[in-house]
Amino acid sequence: MTKKKHTEQEQEQTASPKEEIPTPETTPSESQKAETPEVEKNETADLQAELDAARAQMQEYLDGWQRERAAFANYRRRVEEQQEQTRRDITASIARRYLEVLDDLELALKNKPTEGEGAAWAEGIELIYRKMLAILEAEGIRPIEAGPGTPFDPRFHEAISHEPHDEHGSEEIIEVLRRGYMIGDQVLRPALVRVAQ
């Protein structure tokens, strides 16, 4: 009978399906279950710290880039202003020489003849005078407004005399002896004037 029992047990074991025995890989132990949330928390904290550091570094680089961009824009603006000022200075230097010729033409035209061959000649001189004025205006050079009765302004006028005058009030221009000119906002040459006292 013992033999029979033994064979029956063997048959039962072969006939019934085997139950799966949990392996350590498939079923975590209690200690592993407890460690998993802590490991995830640590990993999350580490990732968050890395993200915060990357964001801080990105902001630092962005701030530096914006500062450099602004500094470069300021530098470029300064260089352009310096180039414009240099161009104006060169133009002014050359124009001062031609202003003397313009003065001579103005003096010649004040006493121009009105009849005969001299009148035709004077018209030609006047055309040359106007052409020179147009060239100067194209370079940004314009005459300073001054005339009899205009208030004297030491920024734009140079007084060669102060004298009493019946027709003009005090500090008014009596006569413009030599025309003044400006280039942009700068005085190229002040106007020479007589001023009433």
mmCIF file of the C-alpha atoms, coordinates in Angstrom:
data_MODEL
# 
_entry.id   MODEL 
# 
loop_
_atom_site.group_PDB 
_atom_site.id 
_atom_site.type_symbol 
_atom_site.label_atom_id 
_atom_site.label_alt_id 
_atom_site.label_comp_id 
_atom_site.label_asym_id 
_atom_site.label_entity_id 
_atom_site.label_seq_id 
_atom_site.pdbx_PDB_ins_code 
_atom_site.Cartn_x 
_atom_site.Cartn_y 
_atom_site.Cartn_z 
_atom_site.occupancy 
_atom_site.B_iso_or_equiv 
_atom_site.pdbx_formal_charge 
_atom_site.auth_seq_id 
_atom_site.auth_comp_id 
_atom_site.auth_asym_id 
_atom_site.auth_atom_id 
_atom_site.pdbx_PDB_model_num 
ATOM 1   C CA . MET A 1 1   ? 0.000  0.000   0.000   1.00 0.00 ? 1   MET A CA 1 
ATOM 2   C CA . THR A 1 2   ? 2.785  2.324   0.541   1.00 0.00 ? 2   THR A CA 1 
ATOM 3   C CA . LYS A 1 3   ? 3.861  1.784   -2.953  1.00 0.00 ? 3   LYS A CA 1 
ATOM 4   C CA . LYS A 1 4   ? 0.404  2.612   -4.201  1.00 0.00 ? 4   LYS A CA 1 
ATOM 5   C CA . LYS A 1 5   ? 0.257  5.829   -2.210  1.00 0.00 ? 5   LYS A CA 1 
ATOM 6   C CA . HIS A 1 6   ? 3.527  6.864   -3.523  1.00 0.00 ? 6   HIS A CA 1 
ATOM 7   C CA . THR A 1 7   ? 2.502  6.415   -7.149  1.00 0.00 ? 7   THR A CA 1 
ATOM 8   C CA . GLU A 1 8   ? -0.781 8.221   -6.566  1.00 0.00 ? 8   GLU A CA 1 
ATOM 9   C CA . GLN A 1 9   ? 1.097  11.188  -5.202  1.00 0.00 ? 9   GLN A CA 1 
ATOM 10  C CA . GLU A 1 10  ? 3.348  11.214  -8.221  1.00 0.00 ? 10  GLU A CA 1 
ATOM 11  C CA . GLN A 1 11  ? 0.356  11.124  -10.547 1.00 0.00 ? 11  GLN A CA 1 
ATOM 12  C CA . GLU A 1 12  ? -1.279 14.003  -8.689  1.00 0.00 ? 12  GLU A CA 1 
ATOM 13  C CA . GLN A 1 13  ? 1.828  16.050  -8.992  1.00 0.00 ? 13  GLN A CA 1 
ATOM 14  C CA . THR A 1 14  ? 2.086  15.432  -12.722 1.00 0.00 ? 14  THR A CA 1 
ATOM 15  C CA . ALA A 1 15  ? -1.643 15.911  -13.366 1.00 0.00 ? 15  ALA A CA 1 
ATOM 16  C CA . SER A 1 16  ? -2.131 19.151  -11.465 1.00 0.00 ? 16  SER A CA 1 
ATOM 17  C CA . PRO A 1 17  ? -0.607 22.331  -12.861 1.00 0.00 ? 17  PRO A CA 1 
ATOM 18  C CA . LYS A 1 18  ? 2.356  23.662  -10.975 1.00 0.00 ? 18  LYS A CA 1 
ATOM 19  C CA . GLU A 1 19  ? 1.845  26.793  -9.025  1.00 0.00 ? 19  GLU A CA 1 
ATOM 20  C CA . GLU A 1 20  ? 4.329  29.497  -9.889  1.00 0.00 ? 20  GLU A CA 1 
ATOM 21  C CA . ILE A 1 21  ? 6.733  30.230  -7.166  1.00 0.00 ? 21  ILE A CA 1 
ATOM 22  C CA . PRO A 1 22  ? 7.397  33.935  -6.926  1.00 0.00 ? 22  PRO A CA 1 
ATOM 23  C CA . THR A 1 23  ? 10.955 34.896  -7.727  1.00 0.00 ? 23  THR A CA 1 
ATOM 24  C CA . PRO A 1 24  ? 12.734 37.846  -6.183  1.00 0.00 ? 24  PRO A CA 1 
ATOM 25  C CA . GLU A 1 25  ? 12.642 39.664  -9.563  1.00 0.00 ? 25  GLU A CA 1 
ATOM 26  C CA . THR A 1 26  ? 8.891  39.537  -10.046 1.00 0.00 ? 26  THR A CA 1 
ATOM 27  C CA . THR A 1 27  ? 7.709  40.142  -6.511  1.00 0.00 ? 27  THR A CA 1 
ATOM 28  C CA . PRO A 1 28  ? 9.435  42.875  -4.504  1.00 0.00 ? 28  PRO A CA 1 
ATOM 29  C CA . SER A 1 29  ? 10.094 42.239  -0.874  1.00 0.00 ? 29  SER A CA 1 
ATOM 30  C CA . GLU A 1 30  ? 8.671  44.446  1.844   1.00 0.00 ? 30  GLU A CA 1 
ATOM 31  C CA . SER A 1 31  ? 11.946 46.323  2.265   1.00 0.00 ? 31  SER A CA 1 
ATOM 32  C CA . GLN A 1 32  ? 12.119 47.054  -1.469  1.00 0.00 ? 32  GLN A CA 1 
ATOM 33  C CA . LYS A 1 33  ? 8.506  48.307  -1.444  1.00 0.00 ? 33  LYS A CA 1 
ATOM 34  C CA . ALA A 1 34  ? 9.395  50.752  1.301   1.00 0.00 ? 34  ALA A CA 1 
ATOM 35  C CA . GLU A 1 35  ? 12.568 51.995  -0.477  1.00 0.00 ? 35  GLU A CA 1 
ATOM 36  C CA . THR A 1 36  ? 10.941 52.672  -3.877  1.00 0.00 ? 36  THR A CA 1 
ATOM 37  C CA . PRO A 1 37  ? 9.107  55.926  -2.947  1.00 0.00 ? 37  PRO A CA 1 
ATOM 38  C CA . GLU A 1 38  ? 12.231 57.248  -1.230  1.00 0.00 ? 38  GLU A CA 1 
ATOM 39  C CA . VAL A 1 39  ? 14.380 56.466  -4.287  1.00 0.00 ? 39  VAL A CA 1 
ATOM 40  C CA . GLU A 1 40  ? 11.827 58.142  -6.547  1.00 0.00 ? 40  GLU A CA 1 
ATOM 41  C CA . LYS A 1 41  ? 11.743 61.183  -4.241  1.00 0.00 ? 41  LYS A CA 1 
ATOM 42  C CA . ASN A 1 42  ? 15.534 61.415  -4.303  1.00 0.00 ? 42  ASN A CA 1 
ATOM 43  C CA . GLU A 1 43  ? 15.656 61.068  -8.092  1.00 0.00 ? 43  GLU A CA 1 
ATOM 44  C CA . THR A 1 44  ? 12.916 63.709  -8.464  1.00 0.00 ? 44  THR A CA 1 
ATOM 45  C CA . ALA A 1 45  ? 14.754 66.050  -6.118  1.00 0.00 ? 45  ALA A CA 1 
ATOM 46  C CA . ASP A 1 46  ? 18.008 65.522  -8.016  1.00 0.00 ? 46  ASP A CA 1 
ATOM 47  C CA . LEU A 1 47  ? 16.313 66.157  -11.354 1.00 0.00 ? 47  LEU A CA 1 
ATOM 48  C CA . GLN A 1 48  ? 14.583 69.259  -9.968  1.00 0.00 ? 48  GLN A CA 1 
ATOM 49  C CA . ALA A 1 49  ? 17.932 70.567  -8.665  1.00 0.00 ? 49  ALA A CA 1 
ATOM 50  C CA . GLU A 1 50  ? 19.540 69.963  -12.061 1.00 0.00 ? 50  GLU A CA 1 
ATOM 51  C CA . LEU A 1 51  ? 16.633 71.718  -13.779 1.00 0.00 ? 51  LEU A CA 1 
ATOM 52  C CA . ASP A 1 52  ? 16.875 74.693  -11.411 1.00 0.00 ? 52  ASP A CA 1 
ATOM 53  C CA . ALA A 1 53  ? 20.640 74.921  -11.996 1.00 0.00 ? 53  ALA A CA 1 
ATOM 54  C CA . ALA A 1 54  ? 20.142 74.747  -15.765 1.00 0.00 ? 54  ALA A CA 1 
ATOM 55  C CA . ARG A 1 55  ? 17.469 77.462  -15.581 1.00 0.00 ? 55  ARG A CA 1 
ATOM 56  C CA . ALA A 1 56  ? 19.718 79.695  -13.481 1.00 0.00 ? 56  ALA A CA 1 
ATOM 57  C CA . GLN A 1 57  ? 22.597 79.203  -15.900 1.00 0.00 ? 57  GLN A CA 1 
ATOM 58  C CA . MET A 1 58  ? 20.288 79.875  -18.862 1.00 0.00 ? 58  MET A CA 1 
ATOM 59  C CA . GLN A 1 59  ? 19.073 83.106  -17.219 1.00 0.00 ? 59  GLN A CA 1 
ATOM 60  C CA . GLU A 1 60  ? 22.676 84.141  -16.546 1.00 0.00 ? 60  GLU A CA 1 
ATOM 61  C CA . TYR A 1 61  ? 23.622 83.511  -20.176 1.00 0.00 ? 61  TYR A CA 1 
ATOM 62  C CA . LEU A 1 62  ? 20.499 85.348  -21.383 1.00 0.00 ? 62  LEU A CA 1 
ATOM 63  C CA . ASP A 1 63  ? 21.246 88.361  -19.168 1.00 0.00 ? 63  ASP A CA 1 
ATOM 64  C CA . GLY A 1 64  ? 24.861 88.409  -20.349 1.00 0.00 ? 64  GLY A CA 1 
ATOM 65  C CA . TRP A 1 65  ? 23.800 88.141  -23.973 1.00 0.00 ? 65  TRP A CA 1 
ATOM 66  C CA . GLN A 1 66  ? 21.286 90.972  -23.583 1.00 0.00 ? 66  GLN A CA 1 
ATOM 67  C CA . ARG A 1 67  ? 23.901 93.181  -21.880 1.00 0.00 ? 67  ARG A CA 1 
ATOM 68  C CA . GLU A 1 68  ? 26.415 92.484  -24.631 1.00 0.00 ? 68  GLU A CA 1 
ATOM 69  C CA . ARG A 1 69  ? 23.804 93.146  -27.300 1.00 0.00 ? 69  ARG A CA 1 
ATOM 70  C CA . ALA A 1 70  ? 22.922 96.492  -25.700 1.00 0.00 ? 70  ALA A CA 1 
ATOM 71  C CA . ALA A 1 71  ? 26.614 97.365  -25.327 1.00 0.00 ? 71  ALA A CA 1 
ATOM 72  C CA . PHE A 1 72  ? 27.228 96.526  -28.982 1.00 0.00 ? 72  PHE A CA 1 
ATOM 73  C CA . ALA A 1 73  ? 24.221 98.624  -30.074 1.00 0.00 ? 73  ALA A CA 1 
ATOM 74  C CA . ASN A 1 74  ? 25.580 101.562 -28.022 1.00 0.00 ? 74  ASN A CA 1 
ATOM 75  C CA . TYR A 1 75  ? 29.046 101.051 -29.478 1.00 0.00 ? 75  TYR A CA 1 
ATOM 76  C CA . ARG A 1 76  ? 27.683 100.982 -33.029 1.00 0.00 ? 76  ARG A CA 1 
ATOM 77  C CA . ARG A 1 77  ? 25.627 104.137 -32.377 1.00 0.00 ? 77  ARG A CA 1 
ATOM 78  C CA . ARG A 1 78  ? 28.715 105.898 -30.932 1.00 0.00 ? 78  ARG A CA 1 
ATOM 79  C CA . VAL A 1 79  ? 30.815 104.886 -33.942 1.00 0.00 ? 79  VAL A CA 1 
ATOM 80  C CA . GLU A 1 80  ? 28.140 106.149 -36.335 1.00 0.00 ? 80  GLU A CA 1 
ATOM 81  C CA . GLU A 1 81  ? 27.924 109.452 -34.415 1.00 0.00 ? 81  GLU A CA 1 
ATOM 82  C CA . GLN A 1 82  ? 31.715 109.795 -34.491 1.00 0.00 ? 82  GLN A CA 1 
ATOM 83  C CA . GLN A 1 83  ? 31.790 109.077 -38.223 1.00 0.00 ? 83  GLN A CA 1 
ATOM 84  C CA . GLU A 1 84  ? 29.037 111.645 -38.799 1.00 0.00 ? 84  GLU A CA 1 
ATOM 85  C CA . GLN A 1 85  ? 30.914 114.198 -36.666 1.00 0.00 ? 85  GLN A CA 1 
ATOM 86  C CA . THR A 1 86  ? 34.154 113.491 -38.553 1.00 0.00 ? 86  THR A CA 1 
ATOM 87  C CA . ARG A 1 87  ? 32.347 113.925 -41.873 1.00 0.00 ? 87  ARG A CA 1 
ATOM 88  C CA . ARG A 1 88  ? 30.851 117.197 -40.629 1.00 0.00 ? 88  ARG A CA 1 
ATOM 89  C CA . ASP A 1 89  ? 34.264 118.422 -39.427 1.00 0.00 ? 89  ASP A CA 1 
ATOM 90  C CA . ILE A 1 90  ? 35.882 117.647 -42.784 1.00 0.00 ? 90  ILE A CA 1 
ATOM 91  C CA . THR A 1 91  ? 33.018 119.323 -44.647 1.00 0.00 ? 91  THR A CA 1 
ATOM 92  C CA . ALA A 1 92  ? 33.247 122.352 -42.354 1.00 0.00 ? 92  ALA A CA 1 
ATOM 93  C CA . SER A 1 93  ? 37.008 122.599 -42.841 1.00 0.00 ? 93  SER A CA 1 
ATOM 94  C CA . ILE A 1 94  ? 36.657 122.611 -46.623 1.00 0.00 ? 94  ILE A CA 1 
ATOM 95  C CA . ALA A 1 95  ? 33.590 124.864 -46.607 1.00 0.00 ? 95  ALA A CA 1 
ATOM 96  C CA . ARG A 1 96  ? 35.346 127.581 -44.554 1.00 0.00 ? 96  ARG A CA 1 
ATOM 97  C CA . ARG A 1 97  ? 37.760 128.103 -47.457 1.00 0.00 ? 97  ARG A CA 1 
ATOM 98  C CA . TYR A 1 98  ? 34.939 128.528 -49.939 1.00 0.00 ? 98  TYR A CA 1 
ATOM 99  C CA . LEU A 1 99  ? 33.015 130.893 -47.672 1.00 0.00 ? 99  LEU A CA 1 
ATOM 100 C CA . GLU A 1 100 ? 35.673 133.531 -48.306 1.00 0.00 ? 100 GLU A CA 1 
ATOM 101 C CA . VAL A 1 101 ? 35.082 133.186 -52.055 1.00 0.00 ? 101 VAL A CA 1 
ATOM 102 C CA . LEU A 1 102 ? 31.331 133.434 -51.398 1.00 0.00 ? 102 LEU A CA 1 
ATOM 103 C CA . ASP A 1 103 ? 31.939 136.634 -49.412 1.00 0.00 ? 103 ASP A CA 1 
ATOM 104 C CA . ASP A 1 104 ? 33.839 138.123 -52.359 1.00 0.00 ? 104 ASP A CA 1 
ATOM 105 C CA . LEU A 1 105 ? 31.007 137.215 -54.723 1.00 0.00 ? 105 LEU A CA 1 
ATOM 106 C CA . GLU A 1 106 ? 28.485 138.856 -52.377 1.00 0.00 ? 106 GLU A CA 1 
ATOM 107 C CA . LEU A 1 107 ? 30.583 142.029 -52.283 1.00 0.00 ? 107 LEU A CA 1 
ATOM 108 C CA . ALA A 1 108 ? 30.833 142.025 -56.084 1.00 0.00 ? 108 ALA A CA 1 
ATOM 109 C CA . LEU A 1 109 ? 27.070 141.579 -56.409 1.00 0.00 ? 109 LEU A CA 1 
ATOM 110 C CA . LYS A 1 110 ? 26.293 144.448 -54.013 1.00 0.00 ? 110 LYS A CA 1 
ATOM 111 C CA . ASN A 1 111 ? 27.655 146.910 -56.570 1.00 0.00 ? 111 ASN A CA 1 
ATOM 112 C CA . LYS A 1 112 ? 26.686 145.059 -59.747 1.00 0.00 ? 112 LYS A CA 1 
ATOM 113 C CA . PRO A 1 113 ? 26.093 147.100 -62.865 1.00 0.00 ? 113 PRO A CA 1 
ATOM 114 C CA . THR A 1 114 ? 22.512 147.244 -64.110 1.00 0.00 ? 114 THR A CA 1 
ATOM 115 C CA . GLU A 1 115 ? 23.117 148.148 -67.770 1.00 0.00 ? 115 GLU A CA 1 
ATOM 116 C CA . GLY A 1 116 ? 25.328 147.157 -70.684 1.00 0.00 ? 116 GLY A CA 1 
ATOM 117 C CA . GLU A 1 117 ? 27.831 144.335 -70.850 1.00 0.00 ? 117 GLU A CA 1 
ATOM 118 C CA . GLY A 1 118 ? 28.483 144.582 -67.106 1.00 0.00 ? 118 GLY A CA 1 
ATOM 119 C CA . ALA A 1 119 ? 24.854 143.600 -66.382 1.00 0.00 ? 119 ALA A CA 1 
ATOM 120 C CA . ALA A 1 120 ? 25.218 140.335 -68.353 1.00 0.00 ? 120 ALA A CA 1 
ATOM 121 C CA . TRP A 1 121 ? 28.482 139.637 -66.577 1.00 0.00 ? 121 TRP A CA 1 
ATOM 122 C CA . ALA A 1 122 ? 26.836 140.320 -63.173 1.00 0.00 ? 122 ALA A CA 1 
ATOM 123 C CA . GLU A 1 123 ? 24.051 137.845 -64.004 1.00 0.00 ? 123 GLU A CA 1 
ATOM 124 C CA . GLY A 1 124 ? 26.664 135.160 -64.682 1.00 0.00 ? 124 GLY A CA 1 
ATOM 125 C CA . ILE A 1 125 ? 28.390 135.929 -61.378 1.00 0.00 ? 125 ILE A CA 1 
ATOM 126 C CA . GLU A 1 126 ? 25.019 135.725 -59.593 1.00 0.00 ? 126 GLU A CA 1 
ATOM 127 C CA . LEU A 1 127 ? 24.364 132.300 -61.139 1.00 0.00 ? 127 LEU A CA 1 
ATOM 128 C CA . ILE A 1 128 ? 27.759 131.089 -59.864 1.00 0.00 ? 128 ILE A CA 1 
ATOM 129 C CA . TYR A 1 129 ? 26.932 132.525 -56.432 1.00 0.00 ? 129 TYR A CA 1 
ATOM 130 C CA . ARG A 1 130 ? 23.560 130.706 -56.300 1.00 0.00 ? 130 ARG A CA 1 
ATOM 131 C CA . LYS A 1 131 ? 25.180 127.456 -57.457 1.00 0.00 ? 131 LYS A CA 1 
ATOM 132 C CA . MET A 1 132 ? 27.755 127.661 -54.653 1.00 0.00 ? 132 MET A CA 1 
ATOM 133 C CA . LEU A 1 133 ? 24.968 128.279 -52.119 1.00 0.00 ? 133 LEU A CA 1 
ATOM 134 C CA . ALA A 1 134 ? 23.086 125.226 -53.438 1.00 0.00 ? 134 ALA A CA 1 
ATOM 135 C CA . ILE A 1 135 ? 26.202 123.050 -53.123 1.00 0.00 ? 135 ILE A CA 1 
ATOM 136 C CA . LEU A 1 136 ? 26.729 124.221 -49.537 1.00 0.00 ? 136 LEU A CA 1 
ATOM 137 C CA . GLU A 1 137 ? 23.081 123.548 -48.665 1.00 0.00 ? 137 GLU A CA 1 
ATOM 138 C CA . ALA A 1 138 ? 23.405 120.024 -50.110 1.00 0.00 ? 138 ALA A CA 1 
ATOM 139 C CA . GLU A 1 139 ? 26.251 119.478 -47.612 1.00 0.00 ? 139 GLU A CA 1 
ATOM 140 C CA . GLY A 1 140 ? 24.072 120.669 -44.718 1.00 0.00 ? 140 GLY A CA 1 
ATOM 141 C CA . ILE A 1 141 ? 25.484 124.217 -44.573 1.00 0.00 ? 141 ILE A CA 1 
ATOM 142 C CA . ARG A 1 142 ? 22.943 127.008 -44.315 1.00 0.00 ? 142 ARG A CA 1 
ATOM 143 C CA . PRO A 1 143 ? 23.163 130.758 -43.701 1.00 0.00 ? 143 PRO A CA 1 
ATOM 144 C CA . ILE A 1 144 ? 22.423 132.152 -40.231 1.00 0.00 ? 144 ILE A CA 1 
ATOM 145 C CA . GLU A 1 145 ? 19.320 134.295 -40.243 1.00 0.00 ? 145 GLU A CA 1 
ATOM 146 C CA . ALA A 1 146 ? 20.406 137.835 -39.500 1.00 0.00 ? 146 ALA A CA 1 
ATOM 147 C CA . GLY A 1 147 ? 19.309 141.212 -40.797 1.00 0.00 ? 147 GLY A CA 1 
ATOM 148 C CA . PRO A 1 148 ? 18.557 144.740 -39.683 1.00 0.00 ? 148 PRO A CA 1 
ATOM 149 C CA . GLY A 1 149 ? 16.162 144.673 -36.722 1.00 0.00 ? 149 GLY A CA 1 
ATOM 150 C CA . THR A 1 150 ? 16.968 141.057 -35.754 1.00 0.00 ? 150 THR A CA 1 
ATOM 151 C CA . PRO A 1 151 ? 17.806 140.642 -32.040 1.00 0.00 ? 151 PRO A CA 1 
ATOM 152 C CA . PHE A 1 152 ? 21.514 140.136 -31.390 1.00 0.00 ? 152 PHE A CA 1 
ATOM 153 C CA . ASP A 1 153 ? 22.408 136.602 -30.239 1.00 0.00 ? 153 ASP A CA 1 
ATOM 154 C CA . PRO A 1 154 ? 26.043 136.028 -29.244 1.00 0.00 ? 154 PRO A CA 1 
ATOM 155 C CA . ARG A 1 155 ? 25.730 132.321 -30.126 1.00 0.00 ? 155 ARG A CA 1 
ATOM 156 C CA . PHE A 1 156 ? 25.206 133.173 -33.810 1.00 0.00 ? 156 PHE A CA 1 
ATOM 157 C CA . HIS A 1 157 ? 26.440 136.757 -34.206 1.00 0.00 ? 157 HIS A CA 1 
ATOM 158 C CA . GLU A 1 158 ? 29.736 138.492 -33.596 1.00 0.00 ? 158 GLU A CA 1 
ATOM 159 C CA . ALA A 1 159 ? 29.408 142.201 -32.875 1.00 0.00 ? 159 ALA A CA 1 
ATOM 160 C CA . ILE A 1 160 ? 32.175 144.369 -34.233 1.00 0.00 ? 160 ILE A CA 1 
ATOM 161 C CA . SER A 1 161 ? 30.609 147.548 -32.861 1.00 0.00 ? 161 SER A CA 1 
ATOM 162 C CA . HIS A 1 162 ? 27.918 148.748 -30.450 1.00 0.00 ? 162 HIS A CA 1 
ATOM 163 C CA . GLU A 1 163 ? 26.628 152.148 -31.431 1.00 0.00 ? 163 GLU A CA 1 
ATOM 164 C CA . PRO A 1 164 ? 23.616 154.312 -30.728 1.00 0.00 ? 164 PRO A CA 1 
ATOM 165 C CA . HIS A 1 165 ? 20.943 154.187 -33.418 1.00 0.00 ? 165 HIS A CA 1 
ATOM 166 C CA . ASP A 1 166 ? 17.621 155.983 -33.832 1.00 0.00 ? 166 ASP A CA 1 
ATOM 167 C CA . GLU A 1 167 ? 15.823 153.375 -35.948 1.00 0.00 ? 167 GLU A CA 1 
ATOM 168 C CA . HIS A 1 168 ? 16.743 150.238 -33.949 1.00 0.00 ? 168 HIS A CA 1 
ATOM 169 C CA . GLY A 1 169 ? 16.266 149.361 -30.299 1.00 0.00 ? 169 GLY A CA 1 
ATOM 170 C CA . SER A 1 170 ? 18.985 148.238 -27.957 1.00 0.00 ? 170 SER A CA 1 
ATOM 171 C CA . GLU A 1 171 ? 20.648 144.909 -28.868 1.00 0.00 ? 171 GLU A CA 1 
ATOM 172 C CA . GLU A 1 172 ? 19.166 144.874 -32.360 1.00 0.00 ? 172 GLU A CA 1 
ATOM 173 C CA . ILE A 1 173 ? 21.307 144.336 -35.431 1.00 0.00 ? 173 ILE A CA 1 
ATOM 174 C CA . ILE A 1 174 ? 21.870 147.472 -37.499 1.00 0.00 ? 174 ILE A CA 1 
ATOM 175 C CA . GLU A 1 175 ? 23.764 145.893 -40.374 1.00 0.00 ? 175 GLU A CA 1 
ATOM 176 C CA . VAL A 1 176 ? 25.222 142.496 -41.364 1.00 0.00 ? 176 VAL A CA 1 
ATOM 177 C CA . LEU A 1 177 ? 28.784 142.999 -42.587 1.00 0.00 ? 177 LEU A CA 1 
ATOM 178 C CA . ARG A 1 178 ? 29.542 139.345 -43.272 1.00 0.00 ? 178 ARG A CA 1 
ATOM 179 C CA . ARG A 1 179 ? 27.058 136.506 -43.439 1.00 0.00 ? 179 ARG A CA 1 
ATOM 180 C CA . GLY A 1 180 ? 27.340 133.667 -40.920 1.00 0.00 ? 180 GLY A CA 1 
ATOM 181 C CA . TYR A 1 181 ? 26.804 129.952 -41.614 1.00 0.00 ? 181 TYR A CA 1 
ATOM 182 C CA . MET A 1 182 ? 25.850 126.822 -39.688 1.00 0.00 ? 182 MET A CA 1 
ATOM 183 C CA . ILE A 1 183 ? 26.472 123.152 -40.358 1.00 0.00 ? 183 ILE A CA 1 
ATOM 184 C CA . GLY A 1 184 ? 23.821 121.037 -38.684 1.00 0.00 ? 184 GLY A CA 1 
ATOM 185 C CA . ASP A 1 185 ? 23.409 122.495 -35.188 1.00 0.00 ? 185 ASP A CA 1 
ATOM 186 C CA . GLN A 1 186 ? 26.945 123.926 -35.018 1.00 0.00 ? 186 GLN A CA 1 
ATOM 187 C CA . VAL A 1 187 ? 28.012 127.420 -35.940 1.00 0.00 ? 187 VAL A CA 1 
ATOM 188 C CA . LEU A 1 188 ? 30.484 127.191 -38.789 1.00 0.00 ? 188 LEU A CA 1 
ATOM 189 C CA . ARG A 1 189 ? 31.143 130.916 -38.791 1.00 0.00 ? 189 ARG A CA 1 
ATOM 190 C CA . PRO A 1 190 ? 29.262 133.619 -36.835 1.00 0.00 ? 190 PRO A CA 1 
ATOM 191 C CA . ALA A 1 191 ? 27.764 136.571 -38.681 1.00 0.00 ? 191 ALA A CA 1 
ATOM 192 C CA . LEU A 1 192 ? 29.717 139.851 -38.337 1.00 0.00 ? 192 LEU A CA 1 
ATOM 193 C CA . VAL A 1 193 ? 27.233 142.560 -37.333 1.00 0.00 ? 193 VAL A CA 1 
ATOM 194 C CA . ARG A 1 194 ? 26.873 146.101 -36.070 1.00 0.00 ? 194 ARG A CA 1 
ATOM 195 C CA . VAL A 1 195 ? 24.596 146.279 -33.034 1.00 0.00 ? 195 VAL A CA 1 
ATOM 196 C CA . ALA A 1 196 ? 22.489 149.132 -31.717 1.00 0.00 ? 196 ALA A CA 1 
ATOM 197 C CA . GLN A 1 197 ? 23.174 150.284 -28.182 1.00 0.00 ? 197 GLN A CA 1 
# 
